[in-house]
């Protein structure tokens, strides 16, 4: 059976250079993140995420929008580990049960090509589909968003996630027991609101894409 899928492959940068204890801790973070994503995103997952070889994991999703949402979820769950994500849209072949390691096809090949591109360019996310214009738009947004996030410190990330959860600057300020102005100044200086707007617009675009697909995500530490 052949189905159209989107495959995402990634790796945690520099993990093989980590000390043994730090690498083991990173693998525990990864395992925990996989369990949480499988539970939280069960309605968008075609085949659950699983570790496939050492520190690599894969999962199958139903659309590109879900893939981007899960990228953001892994970013939150795995921080401060930095993960690269290669995404590929195409057909897959199912060779057995409903698990990623028993699937193959062009979607996996495109995702692997995307990941290799990321390693050479030292970027964070890259997408290859059957539409070059769509790829150009998605990848431009990925690069711009990641360029901005690359300048953030842990305080900025925490305020970004809190704002997404709580919904207002006032609630973030109350949670941190600081002034609303202090929160606004730091988020404004680090372009957090622009990132949130870009994420919203990209999600809208991915939802509106006129194709039927499932998504596979594979992430490799190394």
N, C-alpha and C positions, 0 to 999 in steps of 0.2 A: 504493500500500500504506500502511495506517495502523497504527502500533504505539504502545503506551503507553510513554512515556519520562519521564525526569526531566531537566530542563534546568537547568544552573547557569550563571549569568552573573555576572561580577565585574569590578571595576576596582581598579587600584592608586591609592589615595587621594593626591591632590596631585601626580600625576606631571606634569601639564601646567604646574605651577608650578616644576618642577625646572629647573636649568640644563641646557643642551643635553648636556653630557658626562655628567651624572648620569642624565638621561633615557635616553641611549643605553646606559649601563651597565645600567640597569634593564631595558631591552628585551633585552639579552644574557642577563641572569639569567632572564628569562621564557622565552626560546628554549631555554636549557639545561634549565630546569625541565620544560618540555614534553617534551623528548626523554627525560629521565630517567623521567618519569611514564609515558609511552607504553611504555617498555621494562619498567619495574617492575610496572605494573598491566595488562599486555597481556591477561591472562585475564579481566579485568572490564570491558574497554573494547570497546564495540560499534563505534565509529569513532574513530580516533586523534585526539588533540588536534592542532590546527593553528592558526596565526595567520591570522585571517580578514580584518582590515582594520587596517593600521598596527600598533597595539598591542593588538589584541583577539584572543583565541583561543577555540576551541571544541573539545569532544570529546564523544563519546557513550558513556555507561556503561550497565551492565545493571541496577543497583539503587541505592537510596538509601544503603545502607550503604557501598557503594563510593564514592559521591559524598562522604560525610563523611570517609572515609579519605583520599581524594585532596585534600580541603580541607586536612587536617592535613599532608599531604605537601608541598603547595604552600607552606604556612605555613613549614615548615622550609627548603625550598629557596630561597624568595624573601626570607626575613628579611634585612634589616630593612624591606623593602617591605611595606606593609600593603594587603591585598587584601580587597575586599568581594565577597561571594558571594550572588547571588540564585538561588534554586532553584525550579523549577516542574515539577510532575508533570502529565502529560497525554498525549494522543496526538500523534504526529508524522506527517507525510507525507514519503515519500522521493521526490524528484524526479529522481534520477539515481544516480550512483555513491555508494559508501558513505563520504561525507564530510559533515560537519555543514553546510557552506554550501549543500548541495543538499537540505536538509531544512527543514521548516516545521511549524507547527501549534500547538495550544493549549499544549503544554509550553513552547515558546519564548516565547509570549505571557505566560504566568504567570511565567516566569523574569525577563523584562523588567520586569514589574510589580513583582516582588520587588526588583530592583535599584533601580528608581526610588524605592521605599519606603525602601531603605537610605540612599540619597543624601539624602533629606529628613530622615530620623531620625538620620543620622550613626551608624548601627550597622554591624555587620560581616557578619552572615549572616541571611538570611530565607528561609523556605520557604512555598510555596503549592502545595497538592495538591488532591485532590477530597474531603478530609476536614478540616473546620475544627478538630475536637478534636485530631487528629494534628498539624496545623499549630501549634496553640496550645502543645502539649507541646514540640515540636521547637524552636520559636522562643523559648520561655521558657528552655530549656537553652542555646541559642545565646547569648542575651543575658546570662545569668548567667556563662557561661564566658568570654565576651569581656570582660565588665566586670572580672573578676578578672585575665585576661591583660593587660588594658590597663594594669595597674599594675606589670607585670614589667619588669625591666631585662635586659640581654643575659646577665648571669651566670645569672639565674633561667631564662631560656629554654634556655641551654646545659645546665644541670643537668637540666631537664625532659626534653630530648631524650636526654641521656646515660642518664638513669634508664630511659627507655623502651627504649633500646638494650641497656644492660648488665644491668638487672633488679634491682639491689640498691643501697642507699645506700653500702655498703662499697666496691663496685666504682667507684662514682662518686668517692668520696673518694680511693681509690687512684689513679685516673686523674688527679685534680687535685692529689694529694700534700697533702691537708689531712685534718683529722680527720672521722670519720663524724658526730660531733656537730655540726660546723660546717655540713656539708651538710644534715643533718636540720633544724637551726635555720632556715636560710635557706629551705628548701623548705616547712617548716611555716608560717613567717611569711607566705609568699607564696601559701599555699593550693594548692601544687602537687599534693599528694596528693588533695585534693578534686577538682581538675580531672581527674586521671587516672581517678578513680572515676566522675566524670560522663561522661567520654568512653567508658569501658567500658560503662556502663549505656545510653548513647544508641546505641552500636553494637549492643548486644544487642537493644534495642527495634527499631531499623531492620531488623535481620536477621529479626526475628519478624513484621514487618508483612506482612499477608496480601494481597499484591498482586504481580503479575508486572510487571516494568518494566525498561526500560533507562534510562540516565541520560546527559543531555547537559550538558556544562559549557562555558560560554563566559565568558571573562574579558577585560575591557577595561581598559587602563590609561588613567587620566584621571579 
